[in-house]
Amino acid sequence: MPATIRTAVFLAALGLAALTPAPGRAADLGGDCCADLEERVATLEATTVRKGNRKVSLFISGRVNANALWWDDHAAALDADEPLDRASDLYFGNASSANETKVVLDGSGKVSSDLTAGFLMTLKHDFSGADSQIVRQGGPAVTTDTTYVFLKSARWGEYRLGNLPSASDDAYYVDFGSVGTVGGLYRSLMTGGFRLRAFGPDPGELTDVSYGHVLGELPDMNENRLMYISPSWNGFSYKSDIGTNTGSAALSWTGGMGSLRGAGAVGYQVSRAPDALSPGGGQSVQSASSATVALTDSTHDTLRILAMSASLLETKSGLFLTGEYSRAYADVPGRQDASNWFLRTGWTKDVTGMGATTLDAQYQRTDNKLTNNTSAHLWGIGIDQAIDSAASNIYLHYQHDSFDTSGVVTGAASASSPADSCLSDGPGSATNCTINAQSIDSLTAGMVINF
């Protein structure tokens, strides 16, 4: 064999030998390294939340909200039959029933390139919202809230089926300045469970009428519904739903020009369900006398509600303005419509480097929610500091709620209902009582962490 050929064969053999791993090293890679990797995988699996399958993704989010609430209802006399009654106190809780601690489970899976199936379930933890002069953080309680399944198409829109707010619900809450927990329409619920006091025949007696019965927006409760949500078109979106005894529709818009952003929504609902303003709900038992009745009765049992809201934000200056109006139509002869309107303005800007600082002032007025010729209002101011690095907000808010009407007679007993529905003491109290104008002040400080 020529020398050149022998040299080429030798070099080729040498190259193959260099590419072949030594037996000892191969054993090390297949042993120690892989064993360590398997151990780490086992540790990770042991500390991971498991799902039922890998076909549906699961996203967990929510918030934890806690605060301190100081209040004073300026009572000159207290309820002698309620030993725990106070005119002022300091409570610790988790904000209002509209901003409670909650966990949201959001799952979805792909049906096709355009169609997604999924679900949403909300678990809320509420040990506030029922506060009053004699009840402190009535709980804790963990309950389910909005729960539904959905089919969503980018082209055709989304269908939801389950227990959820009405389509018109969004028409109440368009607010660019509603960051964190300061302000917002739900502020009326912070003291919504506190009771109005009677001025006669027993001054200071706590009645069954709360500030929530006389003051606040006029939406419905969650119901079992089938809802459709259209795709967005030039900033417009349509939403409608139908339930066993309810139906609603809403149109919303969002857009802007330059540094000015705008949004608005209008919704209309028809309901025969037992909502807060319907038969079987809280409003139906709050008639003020034989001459004035609730918004609905057994003959006129359909409630109609119109809601609209709009908001403007100038992003360079941080100034914002929000307004809301809602009206519950009374088809009962002799009953006036209930109405609510709300105005909020303020400023939001990141001036600390931690996140947006928001200052706000708001005013709200509600007429005829309790009964004819009654009104209530609130005003408040607040500050909220966002901490973006921890997805948190620290807030402080002062609020003054007042019932503006005097001489309202409630709780008249009758042969069909001998128990007194006016006084919280129940049977054995006076057959009726008179509620005069009164107010309550509150100061709320707290922190919310989103996850």
Order of alpha helices (4+ residues) and beta strands (2+ residues): alpha-alpha-alpha-beta-beta-beta-beta-beta-beta-beta-beta-alpha-beta-beta-beta-beta-beta-beta-beta-beta-beta-beta-beta-beta-beta
